[in-house]
Amino acid sequence: IHNVIRDAVGQQGATPVLLGSAYRNKGVQPLLDAVVRYLPSPLEREMDALVLDAADQRRMKLQPTPWQPAVAMAFKIVDDPFGQLTFTRIYQGTLERGGTYYNQRTRRKERFSRIYRMHAEKREEVERAEAGDIVAVMGIDAASGDTYASLRDHCMLEGMFVPEPVIGVAVRPSDRNDEDRLTQALQRFRREDPTFRVMTDPETNEVVIAGMGELHLEVIVDRMLREFKVGANVGKPQVAYKETIRAKADAEGRYVRQTGGRGQYGHVKISIEPAEPGAGLDFLNEIVGGAIPKEYIKPVKQGIAEAMTSGVLAGFEVRDVRVHLIDGSFHEVDSSEIAFKIAGSMAIKEACRKAK
């Protein structure tokens, strides 16, 4: 059975699923046994890398042997009291303490002054590590996914697949004086963990953190308190509501003002209908015969767009509306851009009231 599962996994025809609870330390050992039992070793699988040559985008095979030029990937960053620890997987060659290696992304040469073999929280300093080893390097300035090699512009390993976050929550410090420390904490966690995202909602101005699940974000919030002494209030993000229409409607906007001198005159007729999700404002000019001069078409569109920033139902932005400008009229003397802009704004608001 084990041999059949190993063959199926090697051909990517099956995925073993194991159950466990890291919280209760259940199922960890069977998981590690399954890694050894079912997954291919580097000797059984060809590993290739993209050669950094602008003229020739070719790939080269890596040899999991200690005597080839070194190629390694930094896959995890941890901030340590003594500096940054960069966990590194060696795919080819040998890393030696005191050796210099090139970051293939930044093209900077860095000295690996200390190399550790990690045993949970304990660490053992080593003089060298060979292909197949996973070690931690102290003090280099790397990001997750960076490739290091003993030669400059040598090759680039394929970047890690980082899934999109599945859950997000709004976070704010318990004390307003802790905002700077909260920012520092979130920046550090983002550097350490590529699956953790931080963003500011441009509409609600909230800081939203996102990750792979509730437990993931709970651990982040707990670490903020333990490591940065920042208490954080976490809650559901505010919903940035939008408005849209569900039916067709016709309307006209007529803006007429007459004072002592020159007046204002703008008159438009529009028809609106729902557009595809994500379309925003789809404006179609269907004026024929010069009912509205060309120079007034753009102001009409601007008036409609500005009016759609605040909907008629609850004041939220209106999205995904197709507007047909079908008719109108103008005055030789009194018409102006501002008059047609206001007329367009009046027409779209009236149409939205009728369009469900």
Residue frames relative to the residue before (quaternion, step in Angstrom):
aa qw qx qy qz dx dy dz
I 1.0000 0.0000 0.0000 0.0000 0.00 0.00 0.00
H 0.6574 0.5102 -0.3211 0.4522 3.60 0.89 -0.90
N 0.6548 0.5178 -0.3207 0.4474 3.60 0.94 -0.84
V 0.6518 0.5082 -0.3175 0.4649 3.59 0.98 -0.83
I 0.6459 0.5067 -0.3216 0.4719 3.60 0.96 -0.86
R 0.6432 0.5282 -0.3270 0.4476 3.59 0.96 -0.87
D 0.6579 0.4980 -0.3149 0.4690 3.60 0.95 -0.85
A 0.6630 0.5102 -0.3124 0.4501 3.59 0.92 -0.89
V 0.6551 0.4973 -0.3151 0.4734 3.59 0.99 -0.80
G 0.6441 0.5386 -0.3184 0.4401 3.58 0.98 -0.84
Q 0.7110 0.4074 -0.2450 0.5181 3.58 1.12 -0.66
Q 0.4199 -0.7255 0.4367 0.3267 3.59 1.36 0.12
G 0.4228 0.7027 -0.4636 0.3354 3.55 1.06 0.84
A 0.7863 0.1493 -0.0918 0.5925 3.58 1.25 -0.20
T 0.1881 -0.7613 0.6104 0.1112 3.54 -1.23 0.58
P 0.3192 -0.7428 0.5483 0.2138 3.61 -0.53 1.06
V 0.1409 -0.7677 0.6205 0.0760 3.57 -1.05 0.83
L 0.0658 -0.8055 0.5889 0.0033 3.58 -0.73 1.08
L 0.3125 -0.7522 0.5547 0.1698 3.55 -1.03 0.82
G 0.2296 0.7707 -0.5762 0.1462 3.55 -1.11 0.63
S 0.2680 -0.7306 0.6003 0.1846 3.51 -1.36 0.01
A 0.3111 -0.7583 0.5434 0.1812 3.57 -0.39 1.23
Y 0.5936 0.5925 -0.3577 0.4106 3.57 1.09 -0.74
R 0.7755 0.2931 -0.1568 0.5367 3.59 1.00 -0.82
N 0.4422 -0.7158 0.4351 0.3206 3.58 1.31 0.22
K 0.4341 0.6680 -0.4778 0.3700 3.56 0.98 0.89
G 0.8416 0.2360 -0.1603 0.4587 3.56 -1.01 0.82
V 0.4496 0.6938 -0.4635 0.3187 3.63 1.23 0.06
Q 0.6778 0.5045 -0.3045 0.4397 3.59 0.89 -0.91
P 0.6478 0.4890 -0.3409 0.4744 3.66 0.91 -0.72
L 0.6070 0.5472 -0.3560 0.4532 3.59 1.08 -0.66
L 0.6752 0.4785 -0.2976 0.4759 3.60 0.88 -0.93
D 0.6244 0.5283 -0.3395 0.4644 3.60 1.02 -0.76
A 0.6594 0.5115 -0.3118 0.4543 3.58 0.99 -0.83
V 0.5892 0.5600 -0.3664 0.4528 3.61 1.08 -0.68
V 0.6899 0.4696 -0.2739 0.4780 3.58 0.88 -1.00
R 0.7181 0.4965 -0.2559 0.4151 3.55 0.90 -0.99
Y 0.8226 0.3083 -0.1169 0.4633 3.60 0.86 -0.96
L 0.7052 0.4683 -0.2941 0.4438 3.62 0.98 -0.63
P 0.5239 -0.6546 0.4345 0.3290 3.61 -1.01 0.73
S 0.4111 -0.6678 0.5556 0.2762 3.55 -1.14 0.64
P 0.6736 -0.4905 0.3398 0.4361 3.63 -1.19 0.29
L 0.6286 0.5521 -0.3417 0.4281 3.61 1.11 -0.59
E 0.7046 0.4580 -0.2581 0.4767 3.57 1.19 -0.50
R 0.7538 0.3568 -0.1793 0.5218 3.57 1.19 -0.27
E 0.3870 -0.7111 0.5326 0.2468 3.57 -0.90 0.91
M 0.1310 -0.7785 0.6113 0.0553 3.57 -0.88 1.00
D 0.0156 -0.8090 0.5875 0.0148 3.57 -0.77 0.91
A 0.2066 -0.7611 0.6074 0.0957 3.53 -1.31 0.42
L 0.5083 -0.6366 0.4899 0.3104 3.55 -1.21 0.56
V 0.3607 -0.7332 0.5368 0.2103 3.56 -0.76 1.06
L 0.3621 -0.7441 0.5207 0.2099 3.59 -0.85 1.00
D 0.3612 0.6894 -0.5321 0.3335 3.52 0.24 1.35
A 0.3864 -0.7676 0.4613 0.2209 3.57 -0.32 1.27
A 0.6864 0.4993 -0.2915 0.4412 3.58 1.05 -0.73
D 0.8105 0.1687 -0.0458 0.5590 3.59 1.07 -0.65
Q 0.1540 -0.8095 0.5623 0.0685 3.58 -0.17 1.29
R 0.2251 0.7822 -0.5470 0.1957 3.60 0.30 1.22
R 0.3741 -0.7018 0.5565 0.2403 3.53 -1.30 0.19
M 0.2038 -0.7725 0.5903 0.1150 3.56 -1.14 0.65
K 0.4492 -0.6728 0.5205 0.2733 3.55 -1.14 0.68
L 0.2824 -0.7419 0.5827 0.1741 3.55 -0.99 0.87
Q 0.2703 -0.7523 0.5836 0.1424 3.54 -1.07 0.81
P 0.3207 -0.7672 0.5159 0.2060 3.65 -0.61 1.05
T 0.4085 0.6858 -0.4848 0.3575 3.55 0.70 1.17
P 0.5450 -0.6696 0.3994 0.3085 3.62 -1.06 0.67
W 0.6980 0.5089 -0.2940 0.4092 3.66 1.08 -0.38
Q 0.5363 0.5920 -0.4222 0.4285 3.62 1.24 0.03
P 0.6565 -0.4680 0.3737 0.4586 3.67 -1.22 0.17
A 0.5270 -0.6751 0.4214 0.2982 3.57 -0.91 0.94
V 0.0454 0.7458 -0.6638 0.0330 3.56 -1.13 0.83
A 0.1037 0.7980 -0.5810 0.1218 3.59 -0.70 1.09
M 0.2643 -0.7565 0.5761 0.1609 3.55 -1.23 0.49
A 0.3203 -0.7005 0.6064 0.1974 3.55 -1.05 0.90
F 0.0500 -0.8573 0.5123 -0.0119 3.58 -0.39 1.18
K 0.8012 0.1214 -0.0794 0.5806 3.62 1.18 -0.19
I 0.1801 -0.7763 0.5993 0.0754 3.57 -0.98 0.93
V 0.0013 0.7823 -0.6227 0.0186 3.58 -0.95 0.93
D 0.3192 -0.7306 0.5696 0.1998 3.57 -0.86 0.95
D 0.1372 -0.7931 0.5933 0.0129 3.53 -0.71 1.20
P 0.6244 -0.5367 0.3862 0.4159 3.65 -1.09 0.43
F 0.7330 0.4068 -0.2302 0.4942 3.61 1.13 -0.58
G 0.7668 -0.2713 0.1771 0.5541 3.61 1.25 0.05
Q 0.6597 -0.5095 0.3729 0.4076 3.55 -1.30 -0.03
L 0.2065 -0.7505 0.6170 0.1159 3.56 -0.94 0.97
T 0.1212 -0.7949 0.5932 0.0405 3.57 -0.77 1.05
F 0.2538 -0.7689 0.5696 0.1414 3.57 -0.47 1.19
T 0.0665 -0.8314 0.5478 -0.0652 3.53 -0.72 1.19
R 0.2041 -0.7499 0.6188 0.1143 3.55 -1.02 0.88
I 0.2597 -0.7782 0.5567 0.1304 3.58 -0.73 1.08
Y 0.1971 -0.8083 0.5491 0.0793 3.56 -0.66 1.14
Q 0.8028 0.0138 0.0200 0.5957 3.58 1.11 -0.58
G 0.8096 0.2950 -0.1990 0.4669 3.57 -1.12 0.64
T 0.4961 -0.6416 0.5153 0.2769 3.53 -1.33 -0.43
L 0.2214 -0.7253 0.6340 0.1512 3.57 -1.12 0.78
E 0.1032 -0.8074 0.5802 0.0289 3.58 -0.83 1.01
R 0.5441 -0.6118 0.4604 0.3429 3.54 -1.09 0.74
G 0.7828 0.2651 -0.2270 0.5152 3.57 -0.84 1.02
G 0.5433 0.6238 -0.4030 0.3915 3.60 1.27 -0.14
T 0.3396 -0.7217 0.5630 0.2166 3.57 -1.25 0.43
Y 0.0382 -0.7994 0.5981 -0.0424 3.55 -0.94 0.99
Y 0.4153 -0.7303 0.4995 0.2117 3.55 -1.12 0.73
N 0.3540 -0.6686 0.6123 0.2298 3.53 -1.05 0.88
Q 0.3588 -0.7870 0.4627 0.1942 3.59 -0.43 1.22
R 0.6265 0.5225 -0.3453 0.4640 3.60 1.21 -0.36
T 0.7827 0.3160 -0.1667 0.5096 3.60 0.79 -1.02
R 0.3316 -0.7672 0.4684 0.2865 3.60 1.34 -0.41
R 0.4691 0.6585 -0.4555 0.3725 3.58 1.20 0.45
K 0.3727 -0.7035 0.5615 0.2258 3.53 -1.13 0.76
E 0.0300 -0.8102 0.5851 -0.0148 3.60 -0.84 0.96
R 0.3738 -0.7251 0.5403 0.2063 3.52 -1.14 0.76
F 0.2871 -0.7474 0.5785 0.1557 3.57 -0.83 1.04
S 0.1292 -0.8567 0.4964 0.0551 3.55 0.24 1.29
R 0.8003 0.0744 -0.0379 0.5938 3.59 1.09 -0.65
I 0.0797 -0.7744 0.6274 0.0165 3.54 -0.98 0.96
Y 0.1026 -0.8150 0.5703 0.0115 3.56 -0.78 1.08
R 0.2597 -0.6693 0.6627 0.2130 3.50 -1.29 0.57
M 0.2692 -0.8119 0.5033 0.1226 3.56 -0.58 1.17
H 0.0557 -0.7493 0.6594 0.0241 3.55 -1.10 0.85
A 0.7529 -0.2820 0.1365 0.5787 3.58 0.20 1.33
E 0.8225 -0.1584 0.1202 0.5329 3.64 -0.63 -1.04
K 0.6284 0.5173 -0.3468 0.4660 3.60 1.22 -0.29
R 0.1295 -0.7895 0.5956 0.0720 3.56 -1.17 0.52
E 0.1837 -0.7676 0.6089 0.0792 3.51 -1.15 0.75
E 0.3228 -0.7559 0.5348 0.1958 3.58 -0.61 1.10
V 0.0926 -0.8005 0.5920 0.0147 3.56 -0.93 0.98
E 0.5334 -0.6363 0.4649 0.3075 3.54 -1.24 0.55
R 0.8058 -0.0152 0.0614 0.5888 3.58 1.03 -0.76
A 0.1045 -0.7604 0.6360 0.0798 3.54 -1.30 0.41
E 0.2715 -0.8003 0.5237 0.1072 3.56 -0.97 0.90
A 0.7472 -0.3876 0.2953 0.4519 3.53 -1.38 0.16
G 0.7340 0.3559 -0.3000 0.4945 3.56 -0.89 1.03
D 0.6262 0.5445 -0.3407 0.4419 3.60 1.19 -0.44
I 0.1978 -0.7105 0.6552 0.1637 3.50 -1.35 0.45
V 0.0493 0.8082 -0.5792 0.0945 3.57 -0.60 1.16
A 0.3516 -0.6923 0.5786 0.2499 3.55 -1.34 0.17
V 0.1973 -0.7747 0.5946 0.0855 3.56 -0.91 0.99
M 0.3127 -0.7747 0.5274 0.1548 3.57 -0.84 1.01
G 0.8753 0.2511 -0.1399 0.3888 3.52 -1.15 0.75
I 0.5708 0.5644 -0.4315 0.4116 3.64 1.11 0.18
D 0.4207 -0.7039 0.5207 0.2376 3.58 -1.18 0.64
A 0.2030 0.7951 -0.5341 0.2032 3.56 0.10 1.33
A 0.2723 -0.7065 0.6197 0.2066 3.52 -1.36 0.22
S 0.6369 -0.5261 0.3853 0.4112 3.58 -1.18 0.49
G 0.7867 0.3082 -0.2416 0.4773 3.55 -0.87 1.00
D 0.4912 0.6633 -0.4392 0.3548 3.63 1.24 -0.08
T 0.2973 -0.7298 0.5896 0.1769 3.56 -1.16 0.72
Y 0.1285 -0.7643 0.6283 0.0683 3.58 -1.03 0.89
A 0.0255 0.7915 -0.6090 0.0437 3.55 -1.02 0.85
S 0.5586 -0.6190 0.4340 0.3413 3.56 -1.19 0.51
L 0.7162 0.3600 -0.2320 0.5510 3.62 1.26 -0.33
R 0.4706 -0.6629 0.4969 0.3036 3.58 -1.05 0.72
D 0.8372 0.0814 -0.1006 0.5314 3.58 -1.09 0.78
H 0.2646 0.8037 -0.4896 0.2106 3.55 0.97 0.89
C 0.7368 -0.3107 0.2470 0.5473 3.58 0.53 -1.15
M 0.2776 -0.7485 0.5814 0.1572 3.55 -1.27 0.37
L 0.3361 -0.7307 0.5598 0.1994 3.55 -0.83 1.03
E 0.5968 -0.5777 0.4173 0.3685 3.54 -1.16 0.63
G 0.5012 -0.6778 0.4503 0.2943 3.57 -0.90 0.94
M 0.5719 -0.5952 0.4393 0.3545 3.54 -1.22 0.49
F 0.4407 -0.6520 0.5416 0.2956 3.56 -1.16 0.62
V 0.0790 -0.7889 0.6093 0.0107 3.56 -0.72 1.12
P 0.3194 -0.7737 0.5102 0.1977 3.61 -0.43 1.15
E 0.5677 -0.5786 0.4610 0.3611 3.54 -1.26 0.45
P 0.5622 -0.6029 0.4315 0.3663 3.63 -1.04 0.66
V 0.3178 -0.7640 0.5335 0.1751 3.55 -1.13 0.67
I 0.7950 0.1489 -0.0831 0.5821 3.61 1.20 -0.31
G 0.0664 -0.7958 0.6013 0.0280 3.57 -1.07 0.73
V 0.0573 -0.7800 0.6218 0.0406 3.57 -1.12 0.65
A 0.4633 -0.6425 0.5286 0.3053 3.55 -1.23 0.52
V 0.0717 -0.8008 0.5945 0.0129 3.58 -0.99 0.83
R 0.0765 0.7718 -0.6291 0.0523 3.55 -1.07 0.77
P 0.5518 -0.6319 0.4192 0.3471 3.60 -1.05 0.67
S 0.5510 -0.6093 0.4558 0.3428 3.57 -1.14 0.67
D 0.7620 0.2324 -0.1164 0.5932 3.55 1.14 -0.76
R 0.4980 -0.6815 0.4420 0.3035 3.61 -0.74 0.99
N 0.6220 0.5581 -0.3491 0.4240 3.61 1.13 -0.55
D 0.6514 0.5352 -0.3116 0.4383 3.60 1.25 -0.29
E 0.3653 0.7698 -0.4775 0.2142 3.62 1.22 0.07
D 0.6533 0.5142 -0.3277 0.4488 3.61 0.96 -0.83
R 0.6773 0.4856 -0.3001 0.4641 3.58 0.95 -0.87
L 0.5970 0.5446 -0.3604 0.4659 3.59 1.12 -0.62
T 0.6476 0.5167 -0.3158 0.4625 3.58 0.96 -0.88
Q 0.6452 0.5182 -0.3182 0.4626 3.61 0.96 -0.88
A 0.6577 0.5171 -0.3120 0.4502 3.57 0.93 -0.94
L 0.6880 0.4846 -0.2952 0.4523 3.59 0.84 -0.96
Q 0.6278 0.5265 -0.3426 0.4596 3.60 1.03 -0.72
R 0.6602 0.5037 -0.3166 0.4584 3.58 0.96 -0.84
F 0.6650 0.4998 -0.3131 0.4582 3.59 0.88 -0.89
R 0.6399 0.5238 -0.3296 0.4555 3.58 1.03 -0.75
R 0.6441 0.5136 -0.3187 0.4687 3.58 1.07 -0.74
E 0.6768 0.4977 -0.2921 0.4571 3.57 1.02 -0.80
D 0.8260 0.2227 -0.0367 0.5165 3.55 0.86 -1.03
P 0.2820 -0.8015 0.4987 0.1715 3.63 -0.28 1.18
T 0.6344 0.5248 -0.3496 0.4471 3.62 1.19 -0.30
F 0.6203 0.5195 -0.3391 0.4799 3.59 1.31 -0.11
R 0.0876 -0.8118 0.5772 0.0127 3.59 -0.78 1.03
V 0.1209 -0.7568 0.6380 0.0746 3.55 -1.20 0.65
M 0.1077 0.7935 -0.5926 0.0865 3.58 -0.84 0.91
T 0.3157 -0.7100 0.5910 0.2167 3.53 -1.26 0.42
D 0.3806 -0.7151 0.5361 0.2373 3.56 -0.72 1.05
P 0.3856 -0.7614 0.4657 0.2339 3.63 -0.49 1.13
E 0.6958 0.4843 -0.2800 0.4505 3.60 1.14 -0.51
T 0.7745 0.2964 -0.1778 0.5298 3.60 1.01 -0.74
N 0.3698 -0.7596 0.4560 0.2799 3.60 1.33 -0.23
E 0.4486 0.6778 -0.4633 0.3530 3.60 1.18 0.42
V 0.3882 -0.6500 0.5909 0.2786 3.56 -1.25 0.53
V 0.0814 -0.8030 0.5904 0.0021 3.57 -0.65 1.15
I 0.1374 -0.7655 0.6232 0.0818 3.58 -0.88 0.98
A 0.0903 -0.8057 0.5855 0.0044 3.56 -0.99 0.86
G 0.0646 0.8092 -0.5791 0.0757 3.55 -1.09 0.73
M 0.7559 -0.4394 0.2994 0.3820 3.50 -1.39 -0.30
G 0.8062 -0.1186 0.0738 0.5748 3.59 1.21 0.03
E 0.7065 -0.4575 0.3202 0.4348 3.54 -1.30 0.19
L 0.6539 0.5214 -0.3246 0.4418 3.60 0.92 -0.89
H 0.5990 0.5707 -0.3444 0.4437 3.58 1.04 -0.83
L 0.7260 0.4275 -0.2478 0.4783 3.58 0.81 -1.00
E 0.5920 0.5559 -0.3678 0.4531 3.61 1.12 -0.58
V 0.6433 0.5155 -0.3160 0.4696 3.59 1.00 -0.81
I 0.6266 0.5353 -0.3313 0.4594 3.59 1.00 -0.83
V 0.6805 0.4820 -0.2909 0.4691 3.60 0.86 -0.97
D 0.6402 0.5189 -0.3237 0.4649 3.60 1.03 -0.77
R 0.6536 0.5082 -0.3119 0.4662 3.60 1.00 -0.81
M 0.5783 0.5749 -0.3766 0.4396 3.60 1.08 -0.65
L 0.6903 0.4735 -0.2759 0.4725 3.56 0.93 -0.94
R 0.7087 0.4743 -0.2729 0.4454 3.61 0.88 -0.95
E 0.7977 0.3509 -0.1608 0.4633 3.57 0.78 -1.04
F 0.7948 0.2763 -0.1374 0.5225 3.60 1.07 -0.66
K 0.3575 -0.7599 0.4704 0.2712 3.59 1.33 -0.08
V 0.4644 0.6441 -0.4574 0.4004 3.55 1.06 0.86
G 0.2205 -0.7563 0.6027 0.1271 3.56 -0.63 1.13
A 0.0961 -0.8174 0.5676 0.0180 3.56 -0.84 0.96
N 0.2924 -0.7081 0.6151 0.1866 3.53 -1.13 0.77
V 0.1095 -0.8044 0.5838 0.0140 3.54 -0.76 1.09
G 0.1385 0.7942 -0.5817 0.1076 3.55 -0.93 0.85
K 0.6766 -0.4510 0.3634 0.4548 3.51 -1.29 0.00
P 0.4869 -0.6431 0.4870 0.3350 3.61 -0.94 0.74
Q 0.5342 -0.5823 0.4916 0.3659 3.55 -1.16 0.55
V 0.4069 -0.6991 0.5277 0.2595 3.56 -1.05 0.70
A 0.2661 -0.7432 0.5926 0.1604 3.57 -0.80 1.02
Y 0.1810 -0.8346 0.5130 0.0873 3.56 0.20 1.30
K 0.1512 -0.7429 0.6436 0.1047 3.51 -1.31 0.52
E 0.2879 -0.7272 0.5875 0.2077 3.56 -1.29 0.30
T 0.0423 0.7736 -0.6320 -0.0189 3.54 -1.21 0.42
I 0.4838 -0.6539 0.4966 0.3029 3.59 -1.30 0.07
R 0.2747 -0.7741 0.5491 0.1544 3.58 -1.24 0.48
A 0.7658 0.2767 -0.1623 0.5573 3.60 1.22 -0.04
K 0.5458 -0.5814 0.4816 0.3635 3.55 -1.34 0.16
A 0.0551 0.7894 -0.6106 0.0307 3.57 -1.19 0.50
D 0.2536 -0.7321 0.6114 0.1612 3.54 -1.27 0.55
A 0.0836 0.7833 -0.6137 0.0544 3.56 -1.15 0.61
E 0.1706 -0.7589 0.6095 0.1534 3.52 -1.29 0.24
G 0.2046 -0.7546 0.6117 0.1206 3.49 -1.22 0.60
R 0.0114 -0.7979 0.6018 -0.0320 3.55 -0.73 1.06
Y 0.0323 -0.7965 0.6035 -0.0168 3.55 -0.62 1.17
V 0.1000 0.7946 -0.5841 0.1320 3.56 -0.41 1.28
R 0.0766 0.7731 -0.6250 0.0756 3.58 -0.76 1.07
Q 0.0370 -0.7997 0.5992 0.0055 3.56 -0.84 0.96
T 0.0101 -0.7781 0.6276 -0.0216 3.54 -0.66 1.12
G 0.7952 -0.3140 0.2053 0.4764 3.55 -1.26 -0.27
G 0.7721 0.3075 -0.1756 0.5276 3.58 0.92 -0.87
R 0.8221 -0.1314 0.1397 0.5361 3.54 -0.94 -0.97
G 0.3301 -0.7668 0.5211 0.1776 3.61 -0.92 0.90
Q 0.4215 -0.6451 0.5574 0.3090 3.53 -1.34 -0.38
Y 0.0709 0.8005 -0.5909 0.0706 3.57 -0.90 0.92
G 0.1956 0.7443 -0.6230 0.1403 3.54 -0.82 1.08
H 0.0291 0.8046 -0.5887 0.0714 3.58 -0.85 0.95
V 0.0733 0.7935 -0.5990 0.0788 3.60 -0.73 1.08
K 0.1656 -0.7307 0.6497 0.1284 3.51 -1.34 0.49
I 0.0249 -0.8126 0.5818 -0.0251 3.57 -0.81 1.01
S 0.1804 -0.7160 0.6572 0.1513 3.49 -1.41 0.32
I 0.0931 -0.8099 0.5773 0.0449 3.61 -0.88 0.89
E 0.0058 -0.7737 0.6335 -0.0037 3.54 -1.29 0.56
P 0.6075 -0.5515 0.3961 0.4121 3.62 -1.15 0.40
A 0.2360 -0.7483 0.6035 0.1419 3.57 -1.09 0.79
E 0.6891 -0.4611 0.3477 0.4377 3.58 -1.32 0.13
P 0.5926 -0.5640 0.4211 0.3917 3.63 -1.10 0.61
G 0.7833 0.2906 -0.2372 0.4957 3.56 -0.88 0.99
A 0.5256 0.6625 -0.4062 0.3462 3.61 1.25 -0.15
G 0.3271 -0.7443 0.5227 0.2566 3.61 1.13 -0.52
L 0.7112 -0.3322 0.3074 0.5380 3.57 -0.73 -1.14
D 0.0789 -0.7737 0.6284 0.0162 3.57 -0.69 1.13
F 0.0653 -0.8354 0.5451 -0.0278 3.59 -0.16 1.34
L 0.0611 -0.8036 0.5919 -0.0086 3.58 -0.72 1.10
N 0.2499 -0.7669 0.5785 0.1214 3.57 -0.73 1.11
E 0.0177 0.8213 -0.5671 0.0601 3.60 -0.44 1.23
I 0.3013 0.7588 -0.5130 0.2650 3.57 1.18 0.61
V 0.0254 -0.7781 0.6276 0.0069 3.56 -0.95 0.93
G 0.8090 0.3060 -0.2124 0.4548 3.55 -1.22 0.52
G 0.5665 -0.6502 0.3748 0.3402 3.60 1.18 0.37
A 0.2102 0.7978 -0.5389 0.1700 3.61 1.11 0.60
I 0.7509 0.0928 -0.0785 0.6491 3.57 1.19 -0.64
P 0.4541 -0.6947 0.4747 0.2928 3.63 -0.69 0.97
K 0.6483 -0.5685 0.3506 0.3655 3.56 -1.13 0.72
E 0.6603 0.5405 -0.3292 0.4043 3.58 0.94 -0.79
Y 0.6803 0.4772 -0.2914 0.4738 3.60 1.24 -0.29
I 0.4841 0.6767 -0.4386 0.3396 3.63 1.25 -0.16
K 0.6727 0.5091 -0.3056 0.4415 3.59 0.86 -0.95
P 0.6507 0.4975 -0.3346 0.4660 3.67 0.89 -0.75
V 0.5983 0.5463 -0.3676 0.4565 3.61 1.07 -0.66
K 0.6643 0.4993 -0.3012 0.4677 3.60 0.91 -0.95
Q 0.6432 0.5221 -0.3260 0.4554 3.60 0.98 -0.84
G 0.6494 0.5193 -0.3164 0.4567 3.59 0.96 -0.84
I 0.6489 0.5091 -0.3117 0.4718 3.57 1.02 -0.85
A 0.6654 0.5130 -0.3059 0.4477 3.60 0.91 -0.95
E 0.6685 0.4918 -0.3076 0.4655 3.60 0.92 -0.85
A 0.6488 0.5144 -0.3277 0.4550 3.60 0.99 -0.77
M 0.6588 0.5291 -0.3106 0.4354 3.61 1.10 -0.68
T 0.5295 0.6104 -0.4301 0.4026 3.62 1.20 -0.08
S 0.7711 0.1872 -0.1203 0.5965 3.59 1.25 -0.29
G 0.2599 -0.8276 0.4820 0.1236 3.55 -0.25 1.31
V 0.5948 -0.6063 0.4134 0.3284 3.54 -1.29 0.40
L 0.6322 0.5637 -0.3415 0.4074 3.61 1.16 -0.45
A 0.8235 -0.0770 0.0917 0.5546 3.61 0.71 -1.07
G 0.6236 -0.5913 0.3324 0.3885 3.57 1.22 0.35
F 0.5200 0.6302 -0.4259 0.3885 3.61 1.25 0.20
E 0.6575 -0.5183 0.3679 0.4046 3.57 -1.25 0.39
V 0.3226 -0.7337 0.5697 0.1819 3.57 -1.04 0.86
R 0.0805 -0.8106 0.5801 0.0001 3.57 -0.87 1.01
D 0.8604 0.2484 -0.1275 0.4264 3.50 -1.46 0.21
V 0.4189 0.6643 -0.4924 0.3752 3.55 0.69 1.19
R 0.2153 -0.7454 0.6159 0.1364 3.57 -0.97 0.90
V 0.1192 -0.8064 0.5791 0.0141 3.57 -0.69 1.15
H 0.1454 -0.7621 0.6269 0.0708 3.56 -0.85 1.05
L 0.2067 -0.7435 0.6234 0.1256 3.58 -0.74 1.06
I 0.0728 -0.8788 0.4715 -0.0099 3.58 -0.11 1.30
D 0.8172 -0.0511 0.0584 0.5711 3.63 1.03 -0.55
G 0.1238 0.7805 -0.6081 0.0749 3.53 -1.35 0.03
S 0.2128 -0.7559 0.5930 0.1781 3.54 -1.27 -0.24
F 0.1656 -0.7872 0.5874 0.0886 3.55 -1.24 0.38
H 0.3514 -0.7027 0.5801 0.2147 3.53 -1.33 0.32
E 0.5609 -0.6511 0.3966 0.3227 3.56 -0.83 1.02
V 0.7795 0.3339 -0.1640 0.5040 3.59 0.95 -0.91
D 0.7831 0.4121 -0.2013 0.4201 3.57 0.70 -1.09
S 0.5647 0.6128 -0.4089 0.3720 3.65 1.09 -0.43
S 0.0485 0.7762 -0.6257 0.0598 3.55 -1.16 0.78
E 0.6779 -0.4853 0.3545 0.4234 3.58 -1.30 0.25
I 0.6665 0.5094 -0.3149 0.4439 3.58 0.91 -0.89
A 0.6278 0.5403 -0.3386 0.4465 3.60 1.04 -0.73
F 0.6937 0.4544 -0.2813 0.4829 3.60 0.94 -0.85
K 0.5846 0.5611 -0.3692 0.4550 3.58 1.15 -0.55
I 0.6737 0.4780 -0.2847 0.4864 3.57 0.93 -0.92
A 0.6360 0.5306 -0.3328 0.4508 3.60 0.98 -0.81
G 0.6381 0.5200 -0.3206 0.4686 3.61 1.02 -0.79
S 0.6438 0.5211 -0.3104 0.4665 3.56 1.00 -0.85
M 0.6596 0.5017 -0.3089 0.4667 3.59 0.93 -0.86
A 0.6632 0.5256 -0.3107 0.4329 3.58 0.95 -0.89
I 0.6890 0.4803 -0.3071 0.4476 3.62 0.82 -0.91
K 0.6366 0.5161 -0.3432 0.4589 3.60 1.02 -0.70
E 0.6500 0.5050 -0.3166 0.4714 3.57 0.97 -0.82
A 0.6576 0.5132 -0.3123 0.4546 3.60 0.96 -0.86
C 0.6562 0.5174 -0.3214 0.4454 3.60 0.94 -0.85
R 0.6108 0.5569 -0.3542 0.4374 3.59 1.05 -0.65
K 0.7159 0.4453 -0.2433 0.4796 3.58 1.13 -0.69
A 0.7026 0.5457 -0.2390 0.3890 3.57 1.20 -0.58
K 0.5473 -0.6345 0.3965 0.3749 3.59 1.13 0.62
